[in-house]
Amino acid sequence: MRRIQNSLVLVVAAVLGFAGYAFSEESATEAKMELKQVSLFKNGLGFFVWEVTIPEKVKSFYVVPDAAASHGTFWVSYLPKVDVESVVAKEIEGKEQVEATTMVDLLKGNIGRNVKVYFNDKPDANVEAKLLKVTQEQQNLPTNPYAPGRVINAENPGYYGIRNMVFLGTDQGQIAVSADRIVRVDFADKAPAAKYEKKSKEVRLDVSLNKSAGGQKIIVSCLAKGATWAPSYMIDITEPENARLAAKAEVMDEVCDLNGVDVKFVTGFPNLQFADVADPIAMKENLAQFLQSLIRGQSARGRAAGALGGVMYNVVSQSMADDRLEMAGEMPVMPAYGAAEVGKTAEDLFLYPVEKVRLAKGEVGYFPLFTESAPYKHVYRWEIPNYINPEGSYYDQGRQQREPEQQEVWHCIRLDNVMKLPWTTAPAEIVKEGVILGQDTLNFTPVKEKGTIKITRAMNIKAEQIELEKDRKHNAVQWYNTNWDLVTVEGKLSVTNNQDKPITLEVTKSLSGEVKAMQPEAKLEKLAKSLRMVNANVRLTWTMELAAGEQKEIGYTYEVYVR
């Protein structure tokens, strides 16, 4: 094999992990490794980095993968002192001692014992016999969707074969019965074993060296499914001008143990084209299935495992003291986690670090991130939709508006991101003086930008709107073999502030067509449209101050082509 000088990188396609099973081949030497760093995305993917120490005085060793890497993302890097000949994946039989939870499990764990067996169809009858073996007709063994190895039933990887046969040795000979007939088993000599040996198919990677390199390090990195982080915020608006923004991360880990590992939480929108395709050396699929996955853009593991990036959790109160919020000896609702750590920007991604995370596989961890101040102001928003669909027809063909229509106005807050890191998209809970006011999504907000969050319906703001057809030119034009009418529409808006304080109101109207008049003047934005759309997409925005008890009127006129 041709040797590559300098720093060598060998592409393989599975994640190395801690060995958890005993295997039939005992001659090979297992290499231990240490997980050094994990970068977690919010869509169930993690980028893992391990350090592996090559065993002494051997030219071959093996590692047992915990998870299947995404196609093209698994790399092994090493110095010129290390000369790797090959890495070969093979499927082998693993076994593990697990707790017996069913009658079948109990029977499997007590093969060779003398028992007395009772049957459900003959409760008064029993058979004294020796347990010889338990077989399973359909071997759809449970498979972790994140682990290497083929899933026999890809669409339902947790399905068990249920037709177990139990073979018993009696004085008259051997008998075989279906396990579902057995309702009771008595053990005469001693207590039954509570565990049984569970067999499964595992994947291991055999690494061959051209010469021994004991004590040298290799670095393993890959992108793999099975871990995610779910951020959330609490925003305290007790103070009139500066909100206090607290952030936390909840981590779900179904890949491997995190033993004092540095974790980076990634914000941004990375392009991961083959994230849902398992690499061939992970042995999740055969050749035909892998080629289909490349075409489809998704392996069976993607369909079976689903997406975790959407999992979110409610904000949990934190019992940390804060002199500004502590009242009458009560602990504050708002957490005080301290200032944000210095993160790292990698192109358009931001990596937020948390050091020495300890989390066992299968656990969910809660990790405080920061509490910072953010200037904010109250804003009331009235958003009026477009009543014309992209095909040039009314969404409601029978819509005949004659009277003003009551509309919703939302009380919001608008925050300035004056921190040194962006705010990732996450649920945000708004509180004031220890009481929850509402919850909404805080969308991705870069540094020095503003984020707007709804709090609640503004019931004391009365908003009405009406659109009237003022003129129609029948068959004004013909496009795409269709006749179009040119309709002139007049819109009237009325808003009244029934609160005892002034407000800032933003009114947004989306429409299709060409605006002919506005009163008062609005900010006009022309939005993108598809090539086959006849009308332009337009958004009008009015920003106004309303005193307590004040009413204002808004008017606009536009022309639109309709079918």
Rosetta blueprint (number, residue, H / E / L):
1 M L
2 R L
3 R L
4 I L
5 Q L
6 N L
7 S L
8 L E
9 V E
10 L E
11 V E
12 V L
13 A L
14 A L
15 V L
16 L L
17 G E
18 F L
19 A L
20 G L
21 Y L
22 A E
23 F E
24 S L
25 E L
26 E L
27 S L
28 A L
29 T L
30 E E
31 A L
32 K L
33 M E
34 E E
35 L E
36 K E
37 Q E
38 V E
39 S E
40 L E
41 F L
42 K L
43 N L
44 G L
45 L E
46 G E
47 F E
48 F E
49 V E
50 W E
51 E E
52 V E
53 T E
54 I L
55 P L
56 E L
57 K L
58 V L
59 K L
60 S E
61 F E
62 Y E
63 V E
64 V E
65 P L
66 D L
67 A L
68 A L
69 A E
70 S E
71 H L
72 G L
73 T L
74 F L
75 W E
76 V E
77 S E
78 Y E
79 L L
80 P L
81 K L
82 V L
83 D L
84 V E
85 E E
86 S E
87 V E
88 V E
89 A E
90 K E
91 E E
92 I E
93 E E
94 G E
95 K E
96 E E
97 Q E
98 V E
99 E E
100 A L
101 T L
102 T L
103 M H
104 V H
105 D H
106 L H
107 L H
108 K H
109 G L
110 N L
111 I L
112 G L
113 R L
114 N E
115 V E
116 K E
117 V E
118 Y E
119 F E
120 N L
121 D L
122 K L
123 P L
124 D L
125 A L
126 N E
127 V E
128 E E
129 A E
130 K E
131 L E
132 L E
133 K E
134 V E
135 T E
136 Q E
137 E L
138 Q L
139 Q L
140 N L
141 L L
142 P L
143 T L
144 N L
145 P L
146 Y L
147 A L
148 P L
149 G L
150 R L
151 V L
152 I L
153 N L
154 A L
155 E L
156 N L
157 P L
158 G L
159 Y L
160 Y L
161 G L
162 I L
163 R L
164 N E
165 M E
166 V E
167 F E
168 L E
169 G E
170 T E
171 D L
172 Q L
173 G E
174 Q E
175 I E
176 A E
177 V E
178 S E
179 A H
180 D H
181 R H
182 I E
183 V E
184 R E
185 V E
186 D E
187 F E
188 A L
189 D L
190 K L
191 A L
192 P L
193 A L
194 A L
195 K E
196 Y E
197 E E
198 K E
199 K E
200 S E
201 K E
202 E E
203 V E
204 R E
205 L E
206 D E
207 V E
208 S E
209 L E
210 N L
211 K L
212 S L
213 A L
214 G L
215 G L
216 Q L
217 K E
218 I E
219 I E
220 V E
221 S E
222 C E
223 L E
224 A E
225 K E
226 G L
227 A E
228 T E
229 W E
230 A E
231 P E
232 S E
233 Y E
234 M E
235 I E
236 D E
237 I L
238 T L
239 E L
240 P L
241 E L
242 N E
243 A E
244 R E
245 L E
246 A E
247 A E
248 K E
249 A E
250 E E
251 V E
252 M E
253 D E
254 E L
255 V L
256 C L
257 D L
258 L E
259 N E
260 G E
261 V E
262 D E
263 V E
264 K E
265 F E
266 V E
267 T E
268 G L
269 F L
270 P L
271 N L
272 L L
273 Q L
274 F L
275 A L
276 D L
277 V L
278 A E
279 D L
280 P H
281 I H
282 A H
283 M L
284 K L
285 E L
286 N L
287 L H
288 A H
289 Q H
290 F H
291 L H
292 Q H
293 S H
294 L H
295 I H
296 R H
297 G L
298 Q L
299 S L
300 A H
301 R H
302 G H
303 R H
304 A H
305 A H
306 G L
307 A L
308 L L
309 G L
310 G L
311 V L
312 M L
313 Y L
314 N L
315 V L
316 V L
317 S L
318 Q L
319 S L
320 M L
321 A L
322 D L
323 D L
324 R L
325 L L
326 E L
327 M E
328 A L
329 G L
330 E E
331 M L
332 P L
333 V L
334 M L
335 P L
336 A L
337 Y L
338 G L
339 A L
340 A L
341 E L
342 V L
343 G L
344 K E
345 T E
346 A E
347 E L
348 D L
349 L E
350 F E
351 L E
352 Y E
353 P E
354 V E
355 E E
356 K E
357 V E
358 R E
359 L E
360 A L
361 K L
362 G L
363 E L
364 V E
365 G E
366 Y E
367 F E
368 P E
369 L E
370 F E
371 T E
372 E E
373 S E
374 A E
375 P E
376 Y E
377 K E
378 H E
379 V E
380 Y E
381 R E
382 W E
383 E E
384 I E
385 P L
386 N L
387 Y L
388 I E
389 N L
390 P L
391 E L
392 G L
393 S L
394 Y E
395 Y L
396 D L
397 Q L
398 G L
399 R L
400 Q L
401 Q L
402 R L
403 E L
404 P L
405 E E
406 Q E
407 Q L
408 E L
409 V L
410 W E
411 H E
412 C E
413 I E
414 R E
415 L E
416 D E
417 N L
418 V L
419 M L
420 K L
421 L L
422 P L
423 W E
424 T L
425 T L
426 A E
427 P E
428 A E
429 E E
430 I E
431 V E
432 K E
433 E L
434 G L
435 V E
436 I E
437 L E
438 G E
439 Q E
440 D E
441 T E
442 L E
443 N L
444 F L
445 T E
446 P L
447 V L
448 K L
449 E L
450 K E
451 G E
452 T E
453 I E
454 K E
455 I E
456 T E
457 R E
458 A L
459 M L
460 N L
461 I E
462 K E
463 A E
464 E E
465 Q E
466 I E
467 E E
468 L E
469 E E
470 K E
471 D E
472 R E
473 K E
474 H E
475 N E
476 A E
477 V E
478 Q E
479 W E
480 Y L
481 N L
482 T E
483 N E
484 W E
485 D E
486 L E
487 V E
488 T E
489 V E
490 E E
491 G E
492 K E
493 L E
494 S E
495 V E
496 T E
497 N E
498 N L
499 Q L
500 D L
501 K L
502 P L
503 I E
504 T E
505 L E
506 E E
507 V E
508 T E
509 K E
510 S E
511 L E
512 S E
513 G L
514 E E
515 V E
516 K E
517 A E
518 M E
519 Q E
520 P L
521 E L
522 A L
523 K E
524 L E
525 E E
526 K E
527 L E
528 A L
529 K L
530 S L
531 L L
532 R L
533 M L
534 V L
535 N L
536 A L
537 N E
538 V E
539 R E
540 L E
541 T E
542 W E
543 T E
544 M E
545 E E
546 L E
547 A L
548 A L
549 G L
550 E L
551 Q E
552 K E
553 E E
554 I E
555 G E
556 Y E
557 T E
558 Y E
559 E E
560 V E
561 Y E
562 V E
563 R L
